[in-house]
Amino acid sequence: MAHTLRTRVGIIGAGPAGLLLARLLHTAGIDCVVLENRTRAYVEQRQRAGILEQGTVDALRACGAGARLDTEGLVHHGIELRFDRRSHRVDFPELTGGRSVTVYAQTEVVKDLIALQLAEGPPLFFEAEAHAVEKPESDHPVVRFTHDGREQTLECDYVVGCDGFHGIARAAVPDAVRRTYERAYPYSWLGVLADVPPSCGELIYARGEDGFALHSMRSPSVSRLYLQVPNGTDPADWSDERIWDELDRRFAVDGDWSLARGPITSKSVTPMRSHVTEPMRHGRVFLAGDAAHIVPPTGAKGLNLAVSDVQVLARALTHHHRTGSDELLDSYSDLCLRRVWQATRFSYDMTTMLHSQPSESAFDGRVHLARLHRLAASRSAAAELAANYTGLPLD
């Protein structure tokens, strides 16, 4: 017979979304349990986004997870756009009334939140594989999972799926109810980590003759760089020298700037896609983060959307806990989806503007360059980019 646990909120997935939600609920006095099917070591080493919007930084500080972020995070006050061998800087504080972004790897966000949770609660079970969410429309949905070699059930008042695109929570939304919207892009990113100090003080987004390139960083001594490559690319086909040579070409500008080279320690290829699931709630099951939406990384929205989702949900659950009202819970999906679609639009615009399509006509290429020239010449166009990049208001 399966062992049964009981909690108010069952959270599937110990990524940033699940861990931050658990922290917010714990602070509000709401019982919850987090189930994560991977080991702690795997979760803390899982490489993902590293650009935090101002609102994400504020949320982490408010929940007590800001100490290392404030010490080790790299505050960026703008980005650099490169095209036609020229450079243009977008100044975030000037265009947004003081907002900025912070470079702080998702691995470090996760480590900070895990340390808080293990020290102060609530319960967090690693290597707890969730198999199904049952009775999502009842007052007490159940999560079936395996932990320590035995079948167990977690009976909840609410279940939140923070288990990513390939998780099991989305299956709790019936096909007859669930609507999906998606777009697959005809290119991927070849991403590399290199043991070399960054060649720039802020991120560089470049549209070169042969495609897109991005110069980012993980720390003052580690650079993170990306190249647009065809779908199906094998990283093994790209030697270190070939990668650096291609990056040199795509970042080229008139002037004395040069790209520093160093040992490449990892290579991986990331497909580019957009995916949105509607609604983000069914019965007493809620979806958050990648379980509900995926955006291409060009606009740096993925992690930040997950954080905004769980902030909205934590506020709704806290309101219900204190007043008994379902008003905010009932508006969760619609409120989040408005922000999700704005982030999806922004990510699509950034992606198509900066990447070369395999079948792109000369006309389309000139239109995308015209969009970049407008950003360089128009304060209102640059302000629109800066407002979206640093993060729209939560509501």
N, C-alpha and C positions, 0 to 999 in steps of 0.2 A: 504493500500500500504506500502511495506517495506521501511524503512528508509535506505538510501545509504550513506556509508562513502567511502572516497577515500584515498589511500596511495600508496607509492611506493612498500613497502614490507609488506605483511600480514604474521604474525607469529602466528601459532596455538600452544599454550602450553607455560606455564610460569614455566617450570623447568629450570635447569641450562643452557641447550642448548638455549632455546628460550630467556631467559633473557640476557645471554651473547651476543647472536647475536644482540639483540635490542640495547644493550649498544655499541657494536662495530659499528653498523650502525649509531647510533646517533652521535657518535664521528666523523664519516666520513661525517656527514651532509646529511645522507640519511633518508628520512621519513619512519617510520614504525609504525605499530600498533600490539600489542600483545593481543590475546584472550585466556583466561584461563577459563575453565568451572567450576573449583572449587573455594572455598572461599580463601581469603588470608591466613586465619588461617590454613586451611587444607594444603595448599601448603607449608607453613613455618614449618609445623610439620611432613611432609611426610618423613619417615626414609628411607634412601638409603645409598649409598656408602660413605666412609669417608677417602679414600686414594687418595691424589692428586699427580699426577706426577709433576716433575719439570716444564714441559711446561705448565701445567694447572695453577700452582702457578704463573708463569711468566705472563700468560695471564690475570689473575685476578688482579695482581698488575698493569699491564700496563693500564687497563681500569678503574682504580681508586677504585677497590674493594678489596684492599689488607691490609687495616689498621687493622681490627680485625684479619684477617688471620695471619698477622705477629706477633700480640700480643698473640693470643690464640692458634694458630696452633702448633702442636707438630712435629718438624722436626725429621725424622727417617733416620739414615744413614745405615740401613741394616735390614735384617729379620733373624730369627732363624728357622732352619729346625730341627725337631726332628724325629728320627726313631731308631728302635733297642735299645731303652733306652739310646741313645747318642744324643748329640746336636752339630750342626754346624752353625756358623754364616756366612752370606753372606754380605760382606762389600761393600756397593754401591759406595761410593766415590772412594775407592781404585781401584775398577774394572771398573768404568765408567768415570774416569777423573773428579770426584767431584760432580756428580749428587746425588740427594737424593729424598725422598718423604716426604709429610707432611700429618699428620692426622688432618683433619678438616672436620667436618660432612657436608654432603650435605645440611642439614637444615640450617646451618650457611651460606653457600655459597648463598643459595637462599635468605635468609634474607638480606644479604649485597647487592645483586643485585636488589632486590625489593626496598630497601630503596633508592638506587641511582636512579632507574627509576622513582619512585614517586616524588623524589625531583627535578630531572632535565629533565624528559621525556625520551623517547617518551611515547604515551598513552598506558596504561595497563588496560584492562578491566577484572576484576574478575567476576565469575558467568556468563560468556559469553559462552554459549554452541554452538560450531560449529557443524553444521549438515552435510554439504557437501561442497566440492570444485568443482565448476562448470567451464566449459570452460578452462581446464588446458592447452590446446594447443593454445589458443588464445593469443592475445597481452595483454589482460586484464582479467585474471582469477578472479573469484568471490568466496568469502567465504560466505555462508549463515549461520547466527547464530542468537541466541536469547539472548537478554540482557534486563534487567529491564522489563521483561514480554512482549516484543514485538519483532517481526521478523525484522531482519536487514540484510543488505548485505554490504560486504566490497569488494570494487573493487580495484584490485592491479595490479601492473606490474609483481610482482612475489609473490608466496605463498611458505612459508617454513613450513613444518610439523615437529614440535618438540613435538608432542602430544603423544608420546609413542607407545608401541606395540598395544594397544587397541584403539588408536585414529582413526580419520576418514581420515587423510591425505593419508595413503597408498592406500585407495580405489580410489584415483584419478589416480593411475597408473593402467591402464587396465590389466585384467588378461592375455590377449594375449601378453602383454609386460613384465609383472612382473614375475621374477623368484625367487623362495624361496628355501633356503637351511637350513635345520634344523636338530638338534639332541636333543633328550630328554634323559637325564641321569637317570639311575635307582636308584637315591637316591635324597634326599633333605637335606637342612640345617635347623636344629633347632637353631634359634638365640635367645640369651637372653641379656638383659641389666641388670647390677647389680650395686648397690650402694656400690662399694668397689674399692679402688685404684688398678690399674693394678698390676699384679704380675710379670711384665716384663717391660723392657724399650723399647722394640721393638716387633713387631708382631711375634708370634710363630705359625708356620705351622707344625702340627704334624700328622704323619701317625702311628696310633696305631694298635694293633691287631684287634680291633673291628671297625676300621674306622678312619676317619679324624676328627681333631679338630683344631680350630683356636682361638688364644687369641689375641684380639685387644683391643682398648680403644676408648672412646669418649672424655675423659678429664682426668686430673690427679686424679679425684675421681670417675669416672664411667668407668666400664669395659664392653666390648662388646665381647661375646664369642659365638662360634658356634660348633655344633656337627653334624656329618653326621648321618642321620636317614633314614629309609625306606620311599619311597614315600607314601603319604596318612597318615603320622603320625599326630595324634592329639596332640597339645602341652599340652592339659589338662591331657594327660596320663603320662606326665613327671613331677613328683614332684620336688621341688627345691633340695631336698636331692639327688634324683636320678641323676639330672643333674650334680651337683657338684661331686658326686662319679664317674660318667662316665668321666667327664673332668679330674679328678685326674688320672684315669687309662690311658687315651690317652696321657696325657702330661708327663707321668712318665719318668724320666731319672735317671741314676745312679748319686748320689750326694745329696746335701742337699737342692735342690730347692723345694719349696712347693707352692701350689696354695691357694691364699687367698680367703676366702668365704665371701659372704655378701648377703643382701636382693636382690632377683631378682624382678625387677620392670616390666618387660615385656617379653613375649615369643611369637615367631612366627615361622612359617615354610615356607621356600622359596624353591620352586622346582628349579632344575638346568636344564638349557637348553641353546642351542646355536641356533641362528636364524639370517640369513642374507637375506635381500631383495636386488635384483638387477633389474634394475639400481636404483640409488638414486635420479634420476631426470626423470621427464616426462613433456615435454613441458616447461611451466614456473612454475612447481611445483617441489620443492626440498624436500627431506627427510633428517632428521638429527637425531642423537642420537638413542634412543630406537625405534623410528618410522621406522628405517632402519635396526637395528641390536641389538641383545641381546647376551651377553656372560655370562657364569657362573661367579660368583663373585670371584673365586679363584685367578685370576690374577689381580684383582683390575683395570679392564679396562673400565667398563661401562661408568661412568661419564667422564673419561678422553677421551674416544673415542668421546663422544658427544661434548666436548670442542674442540677437533681437527677438527671435522666436521664443526662447525660453524666458526672457525678461517679461514679455507679454503674458506668457502662460503662468509664470510664477505670480505675477500681479493678479491674474484672474483666480488662481487657486487660493491665494491669500484672501482675496475679497470674499470668495465663497466660504472659506474657513471662518471668517470673522462675522459675516452677515447672513450666510445661508443663501445668498442670491446667486443665481446662475447667469446673470446678465453679462458679465465679462467673459465667462467661459463660452457662452453662446456666440459672442462676437470674435472669438479667438481666430478662427480660420479666415474670416473676411478681412480682419485687420492685418494679419500677417501677410496674406496674399497680395494686398495692395503694395506692401513694401517689397515683397518677393518679385512682383512683376516689374516694379521700377528698377530693381537691381538686375533683373534679367535683361531688361531693355538696355541699361547702361553697359552691361557686360557684352551684349551683342554689338552695340555701337562701337565700343573700344576694340573688340575683336575684329570686326569687319574693316574698320578704318585702318588698322595697323598690320593686318595680314594680307599677303598676296594669295588670291584664289587660284587654284590650279588652272581653271578655265577662264580666268579674268581677262576681259577685253581691255584694250588700251583706253577706251572711254572710262570704264569702271575704275581703272587704276588712277586716272587723272582726277576723277571725282573724289576718291579717298584722299589723295594728296590735297585737293582743294579744302577738304574738311580739316586737315591738319594746318594748312595755311590760315584758315579762319580762326582756329584756336590760338594761333600765334598773333593774330592781328586784332581780335575782338575780345574786349574785356568781358562782355556778357557771355560769350561762348566759353571762355576759360573759366568763368565763375560757375557756370553750369557743370562743367567737368569737375571742378574742385569740390562743389557741394556734394555731388554724388560720390566722389572718391573718398572724401573724409567721413561720409555717412549722413544720410537723411535723418530727420528727427524720428524718434521711436514711434510716434503716432501719426 
